[in-house]
Amino acid sequence: MVRWDFSDWPEAPEVGLGLGGTRGAYVTVCVNARDLYLEDPAPDHTVYVHVKQVEARRANWLAAQVGLRTIGELQMAPL
């Protein structure tokens, strides 16, 4: 697993979002796994985009920036 933390998310005016804060500004790549706990093996990799719930559109926007799309449903982090 590799995680990249950012100081903030950039503006995403196409989806109505300004600069994002530091909370929830990171991406995790799970190599050969489908889940963050690396318990579900896979032949490929899964990318998780971590955003605040009110900025969920940012995940779709980020995927579109590199010519991709999201394939999973929104998942809420445990409290």
Residue frames relative to the residue before (quaternion, step in Angstrom):
aa qw qx qy qz dx dy dz
M 1.0000 0.0000 0.0000 0.0000 0.00 0.00 0.00
V 0.0722 -0.7690 0.6345 0.0277 3.54 -1.07 0.83
R 0.0866 -0.8011 0.5917 0.0232 3.57 -0.91 0.93
W 0.1374 -0.7653 0.6257 0.0626 3.53 -1.02 0.94
D 0.1565 -0.7740 0.6096 0.0689 3.56 -0.80 1.08
F 0.1946 -0.7863 0.5804 0.0836 3.56 -1.06 0.82
S 0.5513 -0.5992 0.4531 0.3631 3.58 -1.16 0.49
D 0.7635 -0.1678 0.0899 0.6171 3.57 1.23 -0.49
W 0.4947 -0.6050 0.5113 0.3576 3.56 -1.28 0.19
P 0.4828 -0.6549 0.4805 0.3274 3.62 -1.02 0.66
E 0.6549 -0.4763 0.3929 0.4358 3.55 -1.28 0.21
A 0.0873 -0.7624 0.6397 0.0448 3.54 -1.18 0.67
P 0.0808 -0.8585 0.5047 0.0426 3.60 0.57 1.15
E 0.5686 0.6108 -0.3836 0.3956 3.61 1.14 -0.53
V 0.7655 0.2778 -0.1646 0.5565 3.58 1.16 -0.53
G 0.6034 -0.6283 0.3312 0.3626 3.56 1.23 0.46
L 0.5731 0.5906 -0.3847 0.4181 3.60 1.12 0.55
G 0.3296 -0.7176 0.5834 0.1898 3.52 -1.04 0.89
L 0.7732 -0.2619 0.2377 0.5264 3.54 -1.20 -0.50
G 0.3058 -0.7387 0.5710 0.1864 3.55 -1.03 0.81
G 0.5175 -0.6463 0.4625 0.3170 3.56 -1.16 0.46
T 0.6868 -0.4783 0.3499 0.4208 3.55 -1.31 -0.03
R 0.6007 0.5625 -0.3690 0.4320 3.59 1.11 -0.56
G 0.8352 0.1119 -0.1067 0.5279 3.56 -0.69 1.06
A 0.5286 0.6146 -0.4261 0.4016 3.60 1.08 0.58
Y 0.5422 0.5932 -0.4525 0.3865 3.56 0.24 1.26
V 0.2735 -0.7270 0.6131 0.1443 3.52 -1.36 0.42
T 0.1103 -0.7779 0.6160 0.0568 3.56 -1.03 0.83
V 0.1475 -0.7575 0.6305 0.0836 3.56 -0.97 0.91
C 0.1561 -0.7730 0.6115 0.0645 3.55 -0.73 1.12
V 0.2600 -0.7966 0.5331 0.1169 3.56 -0.37 1.27
N 0.8500 -0.0248 -0.0447 0.5243 3.55 -0.81 1.11
A 0.6614 0.4450 -0.3253 0.5086 3.58 1.01 0.85
R 0.3917 -0.7249 0.5259 0.2111 3.56 -1.23 0.58
D 0.7772 0.2950 -0.1552 0.5337 3.59 1.20 -0.31
L 0.6403 -0.5619 0.3822 0.3580 3.54 -1.27 0.46
Y 0.6773 0.4824 -0.2916 0.4727 3.59 1.19 -0.42
L 0.3917 -0.7628 0.4307 0.2814 3.56 1.39 0.07
E 0.4352 0.7092 -0.4419 0.3353 3.56 1.12 0.73
D 0.7053 0.3938 -0.2370 0.5397 3.60 1.27 -0.30
P 0.2510 -0.8099 0.5115 0.1394 3.62 0.02 1.27
A 0.0190 -0.7833 0.6212 -0.0161 3.56 -1.18 0.66
P 0.5206 -0.6492 0.4510 0.3226 3.59 -1.14 0.52
D 0.7414 0.3097 -0.1939 0.5629 3.58 1.29 -0.18
H 0.5717 -0.6029 0.4461 0.3328 3.58 -1.22 -0.38
T 0.2402 -0.7505 0.5986 0.1440 3.56 -1.22 0.52
V 0.1898 -0.7712 0.6013 0.0876 3.56 -0.95 0.97
Y 0.1348 -0.7716 0.6188 0.0590 3.55 -0.88 1.01
V 0.1790 -0.7552 0.6244 0.0876 3.54 -0.90 1.00
H 0.1783 -0.8093 0.5555 0.0684 3.58 -0.51 1.19
V 0.1125 0.7812 -0.5976 0.1411 3.55 -0.63 1.20
K 0.5848 -0.5214 0.4600 0.4178 3.55 -1.28 0.22
Q 0.6323 -0.5658 0.3675 0.3808 3.59 -1.07 0.72
V 0.6778 0.4970 -0.3040 0.4485 3.61 0.92 -0.83
E 0.7152 0.3892 -0.2444 0.5266 3.59 1.28 -0.23
A 0.1862 0.8302 -0.5085 0.1321 3.60 1.14 0.53
R 0.5818 0.5941 -0.3713 0.4131 3.62 1.10 -0.61
R 0.5587 0.6308 -0.3856 0.3758 3.57 1.16 -0.52
A 0.6021 0.5633 -0.3666 0.4310 3.63 1.04 -0.63
N 0.6635 0.4795 -0.3005 0.4896 3.60 0.92 -0.87
W 0.6344 0.5340 -0.3227 0.4564 3.56 0.99 -0.84
L 0.6641 0.5077 -0.3089 0.4536 3.60 0.90 -0.92
A 0.6456 0.5143 -0.3245 0.4619 3.59 0.91 -0.85
A 0.6559 0.5215 -0.3109 0.4485 3.59 0.96 -0.85
Q 0.5911 0.5941 -0.3660 0.4047 3.62 1.11 -0.61
V 0.7587 0.3028 -0.1776 0.5488 3.59 1.17 -0.53
G 0.6189 -0.6049 0.3242 0.3820 3.58 1.21 0.54
L 0.5944 0.5552 -0.3691 0.4496 3.58 1.19 0.46
R 0.2689 -0.7350 0.5892 0.2008 3.56 -1.32 -0.13
T 0.5194 -0.6044 0.4850 0.3601 3.54 -1.20 0.39
I 0.2067 -0.7998 0.5529 0.1091 3.57 -1.05 0.70
G 0.7051 0.4438 -0.2646 0.4856 3.57 1.19 -0.33
E 0.5633 -0.5723 0.4761 0.3584 3.50 -1.37 0.15
L 0.6265 -0.5129 0.4326 0.3967 3.54 -1.29 0.41
Q 0.0977 -0.7810 0.6156 0.0405 3.56 -0.91 0.94
M 0.3165 -0.7477 0.5574 0.1734 3.53 -0.91 0.95
A 0.4427 -0.6686 0.5267 0.2820 3.57 -1.02 0.82
P 0.5187 -0.6224 0.4717 0.3479 3.59 -1.06 0.64
L 0.4724 -0.6821 0.4827 0.2804 3.57 -1.08 0.70
